Amino acid sequence: MKALAGAAIALTMTVSIAAIAHEGATGVVKERMEGMKAIGQQVKIMVPMMKGALPYDPDQVVKAATIIEGHSGETFTALFPEGSNGKPSEALSDIWEDWSKFTNLANELHAKASDLKSVAVSGGSEDDFKASLGEMMQTCKSCHSDFKE
């Protein structure tokens, strides 16, 4: 029970911080921040399953992965027109300097979310789910490391 309470507090704090960071965002910057928030919310639903704090729920994984798919790939890169990295954006200019790498990571996120959904739909094991989610999260980490302040 304490773990769930702690997780709820952490989630509330993260959402509050994200709301503050999004303050003043408009247009395409706001759209992409909202997309990233949606992706983050779905990951936060699945991480407790990955850690064993909640039971693995394939139906919930399908829903979460579908939402992530919808915010990745070309849908994602379309929200990064050149020069759209002024505050409050946390996007680095490296995005446009290495557009092909950025695009590849956005497409990889889409593919990894699709793989994750396939694991859940096909009755893959909990270990398969954990491995697939871990791979998708590594893609997120790579992109954030290279292209986010």
QUIDAUR-V353691 format. One line per field, one symbol per residue. ss: DSSP state (a for helix, b for strand, c for the rest). phi: phi as a letter, one per 30 degrees, with the letter a starting at -180 (. if undefined). burial: 1 if it has 9 or more other C-alpha atoms within 8 Angstrom, else 0. A space follows every 50 residues. Layout:
# QUIDAUR-V353691
ss = ???
phi = ???
burial = ???
This chain:
# QUIDAUR-V353691
ss = caaaaaaaaaaaaaaaaaaaaaccccaaaaaaaaaaaaaaaaaaaaaaaa accccccaaaaaaaaaaaaacccaaaacccccccccccccbccaaaacaa aaaaaaaaaaaaaaaaaaaaaccccaaaaaaaaaaaaaaaaaaaaaabc
phi = .dddddddddddddddddddddeidbhdddeddddddddeddddddeedd didbddbedddeddddddedcbideddddbdeiccdeddcdddeeddbed ddddddddedddddddddedddieddddeddddedddddeddddddbbe
burial = 00000000001000000100010010011111101111100111110111 00000001001101111110111111101100011001111111100010 0110111111111111111110010001110110110011011100110
